[in-house]
């Protein structure tokens, strides 16, 4: 037993922040950002929380799937920029959409949505769960240092998800983690305990861009290749690849290494949304679904990399 995607949904806040807008706050410009990342703009929350966005994406996915909130057996959510550590995002989504099922979060940064799908497939295989909502939601703008041009230009806010049921369209996955916080880190406050000897840390997203690039360009194509070999699928049989939208150059590098999958099959929307972390892959999946790009029976590779460091590749049949 694996899973079948019943419907998709997404939401982004209405405020669009262009590269020219950012040049008013940090030393950057449109040409510099586009040439290095492929990002032209991003959506930024003004008065909506990660919970607000997640709930709107959840409602959209439920509507698209024809499933009612009370029919859900489980809600799985992912975020690194949630409103609280407790209650978690999934519990807040459950309350907001009117569901009554169990709900919990997984923490996996930009790879998290694919960890959600792997977890959903495992729960569905028990036969006790029939319809599961998976949502990634990120308000990255609240955890960025807006004086740091190396990070604030990269990220955007948004939420997206899917409703899945028992089926046979989850064809395989390839997961890897190389533990460590030297390259990517989102810290939490150390508190004010009179007993602690820990030193306060930089409270915003930290990323070593060059090391992240090296990790992604090596591991993403390697994981995809291993996944295809494991599932017995040739590169030429893949209809589409949906990668985590972090950097256009990373996606182009992956395409060059996977010689059997041309760049035209790598779907992208990074120019409009930037890096939305756990929302990135389902956001693009929903966009392609609603535009009619994805056809029933298409073989789609989903691939993500992120903090952990982690990298996941998943093969689904649409």
C-alpha positions in Angstrom: 0.0 0.0 0.0 1.3 3.5 -0.9 -0.7 6.6 -1.6 -2.6 8.5 -4.2 -2.8 12.3 -4.3 -6.4 13.4 -4.3 -5.9 17.1 -4.5 -3.5 20.0 -4.0 -3.8 23.5 -2.6 -1.6 26.5 -1.9 -1.7 30.1 -0.6 0.8 33.0 -0.8 0.3 36.4 0.8 -0.6 39.2 -1.5 2.4 41.5 -0.9 4.9 41.1 -3.7 8.5 42.2 -2.9 10.7 42.6 -6.0 14.4 42.7 -6.1 14.2 46.4 -6.7 12.2 46.8 -3.5 15.0 44.9 -1.6 17.6 47.2 -3.0 16.1 50.0 -0.8 17.1 48.0 2.3 20.3 46.1 1.4 23.2 46.6 -1.0 21.9 44.6 -3.9 20.1 44.9 -7.2 17.9 43.0 -9.6 20.8 41.8 -11.9 22.9 40.6 -9.0 20.0 38.5 -7.5 18.7 37.1 -10.8 22.1 36.1 -12.1 22.9 34.2 -8.9 19.6 32.7 -8.0 16.9 33.2 -10.7 14.7 35.0 -8.3 12.8 38.1 -9.4 10.4 38.5 -6.6 8.9 36.8 -3.5 5.6 37.1 -1.5 5.9 38.4 2.0 3.4 38.2 4.9 2.3 41.5 6.4 -0.4 40.4 8.9 -0.8 36.7 8.3 0.9 33.9 10.3 2.2 30.6 9.3 -1.0 29.1 10.7 -3.2 31.5 8.7 -1.4 30.6 5.5 -1.4 26.8 6.2 -5.2 26.8 6.9 -5.9 28.6 3.6 -3.7 26.2 1.7 -5.5 23.3 3.5 -8.9 24.6 2.6 -7.8 24.9 -1.0 -6.4 21.3 -1.0 -9.6 19.9 0.6 -11.8 21.7 -2.0 -9.6 20.4 -4.9 -9.8 16.9 -3.5 -13.5 16.8 -2.7 -12.7 15.8 0.9 -14.3 17.4 3.9 -12.2 18.3 7.0 -14.2 15.9 9.2 -13.2 13.0 6.8 -9.5 13.5 7.6 -7.8 10.8 9.7 -4.5 12.6 10.2 -2.9 16.0 9.6 0.9 16.3 9.0 2.5 19.7 8.9 6.1 21.0 8.4 7.6 24.4 9.2 10.8 26.0 10.5 9.0 29.3 11.0 5.9 28.3 12.8 4.1 30.7 15.2 4.9 28.5 18.3 6.9 25.6 19.4 3.7 24.5 21.1 1.0 24.1 20.1 2.4 22.9 16.8 1.3 24.0 13.4 -0.7 20.9 12.6 -2.8 21.2 15.8 -3.5 24.8 14.9 -4.5 23.8 11.4 -6.7 21.1 12.8 -8.6 23.6 14.9 -8.9 26.2 12.2 -10.3 24.0 9.5 -12.6 22.1 11.8 -11.0 18.7 11.7 -11.1 16.3 14.6 -8.2 13.9 13.7 -4.8 13.6 15.3 -2.2 16.1 14.1 1.5 16.6 14.5 4.5 18.3 12.9 7.7 17.0 11.3 10.8 19.1 11.3 12.9 18.7 8.1 13.4 22.2 6.8 13.3 22.4 3.0 13.2 18.6 2.7 10.3 18.3 5.1 7.4 18.0 2.6 8.9 14.8 1.2 9.4 13.5 4.7 5.7 14.2 5.2 4.8 12.1 2.1 7.0 9.2 3.3 5.3 9.4 6.7 1.8 9.5 5.2 2.6 6.5 3.0 3.6 4.6 6.2 0.5 5.5 8.1 -1.8 4.6 5.1 -0.1 1.2 4.9 -1.4 0.3 8.3 -5.0 0.3 6.9 -6.2 2.4 9.9 -5.8 5.7 8.1 -7.6 6.6 4.9 -7.3 10.3 4.2 -4.3 12.4 5.3 -3.6 16.1 4.8 0.1 17.1 4.4 0.9 20.8 4.5 4.1 22.8 4.5 3.8 26.4 5.6 6.6 29.0 6.1 6.7 32.6 7.3 10.4 32.9 6.5 10.3 36.6 6.7 10.0 36.5 10.5 13.3 34.5 10.9 15.5 36.4 8.4 18.1 39.0 9.1 16.9 41.7 6.8 20.3 43.4 6.9 22.0 40.3 5.5 21.8 40.3 1.7 23.1 36.8 1.4 20.0 35.4 3.0 17.1 37.9 2.9 17.0 37.9 -0.9 16.4 34.2 -1.1 13.3 33.4 0.8 9.6 34.0 0.6 6.4 33.2 2.5 3.7 30.8 1.6 1.9 27.5 2.3 0.9 24.5 0.2 -0.2 20.9 0.7 -1.9 17.8 -0.6 -4.7 15.4 0.5 -3.7 11.8 0.0 -5.5 8.5 0.3 -4.6 4.8 0.0 -3.3 4.0 -3.5 -0.4 2.7 -5.6 1.1 6.0 -6.9 3.9 6.4 -4.5 6.5 4.4 -6.3 9.6 4.9 -4.2 11.8 7.2 -2.2 15.5 7.8 -1.4 16.3 9.6 1.8 19.7 10.7 3.2 20.9 12.8 6.1 24.4 14.1 6.8 24.0 15.5 10.3 25.4 18.8 11.4 24.7 22.5 11.8 27.7 24.1 10.2 26.1 24.8 6.9 22.4 25.6 7.6 20.9 26.5 10.9 17.7 28.1 12.3 18.4 28.7 16.1 16.0 29.1 18.9 16.5 31.4 21.9 18.6 29.9 24.8 16.3 31.6 27.4 17.3 33.4 30.6 18.1 30.5 32.9 20.5 31.7 35.7 22.2 28.3 35.4 23.0 28.2 31.7 26.5 28.6 30.4 25.5 28.7 26.8 26.3 31.8 24.8 23.5 33.6 22.9 23.6 32.8 19.2 22.6 34.8 16.1 18.8 34.6 16.2 18.2 34.4 12.4 18.7 31.9 9.6 22.3 31.1 9.0 23.5 29.6 5.8 26.8 29.0 4.2 25.8 29.6 0.6 28.8 28.0 -1.2 28.7 24.9 0.9 24.9 24.6 0.5 25.4 24.9 -3.3 28.1 22.2 -3.3 25.9 19.8 -1.2 22.8 20.3 -3.4 24.5 20.0 -6.7 26.1 16.7 -5.7 23.4 15.0 -3.7 20.3 15.9 -5.6 21.2 14.2 -8.9 22.9 11.4 -7.0 19.7 10.7 -5.0 17.5 10.9 -8.1 19.7 8.5 -10.0 19.7 6.0 -7.1 15.9 6.3 -6.8 15.4 5.6 -10.5 17.8 2.6 -10.3 15.9 1.3 -7.3 12.5 1.6 -8.9 13.6 0.3 -12.3 12.7 3.6 -14.1 14.9 5.0 -16.9 15.7 8.7 -16.9 14.0 9.0 -20.3 10.8 7.7 -18.8 10.5 10.6 -16.3 7.9 13.1 -17.4 8.6 15.9 -14.9 11.0 16.8 -12.1 9.9 19.1 -9.4 12.9 20.2 -7.3 12.9 22.3 -4.2 13.0 25.9 -5.5 16.1 27.3 -3.8 18.3 28.4 -6.6 17.9 28.1 -10.4 21.6 27.4 -10.8 21.3 24.3 -8.6 18.4 23.0 -10.6 20.3 23.6 -13.9 23.4 21.8 -12.4 21.2 18.8 -11.5 19.8 18.7 -15.0 23.3 18.7 -16.5 24.3 15.7 -14.4 21.2 13.8 -15.2 21.8 13.6 -19.0 18.7 11.6 -19.7 16.3 14.3 -18.3 16.5 17.6 -20.2 16.2 20.9 -18.4 12.8 21.4 -20.0 11.4 18.7 -17.8 12.5 20.5 -14.6 9.5 22.6 -13.6 10.3 25.9 -11.9 8.5 28.9 -10.3 11.5 30.2 -8.2 11.4 33.5 -10.2 8.0 34.4 -8.6 8.2 32.9 -5.1 11.8 32.4 -4.1 12.7 29.8 -1.5 9.6 28.9 0.5 11.3 26.1 2.4 8.8 23.3 3.3 6.1 24.9 1.1 8.3 24.9 -2.0 7.5 21.6 -3.6 3.8 21.5 -2.9 3.5 25.1 -4.1 4.9 24.2 -7.5 3.0 20.9 -7.5 -0.3 22.8 -7.0 0.5 25.4 -9.6 1.3 22.7 -12.2 -1.8 20.8 -11.2 -4.2 23.7 -11.6 -2.6 24.8 -14.9 -3.2 21.3 -16.3 0.5 20.6 -16.9 0.4 17.3 -15.1 -1.4 14.5 -16.8 -2.8 11.3 -15.3 -0.1 8.6 -15.4 2.8 11.1 -15.6 6.0 9.9 -13.8 7.2 12.7 -11.6 10.3 13.0 -9.5 10.2 15.2 -6.5 13.6 16.2 -5.0 14.6 18.4 -2.1 17.6 19.3 0.0 17.9 21.3 3.1 19.0 21.6 6.7 20.1 18.5 8.4 21.8 18.4 6.0 19.2 16.3 4.2 18.3 15.2 0.7 15.2 13.3 -0.4 14.0 12.1 -3.8 10.6 10.6 -4.4 8.9 9.1 -7.4 5.2 9.4 -7.9 2.7 8.5 -10.6 0.2 11.4 -11.2 
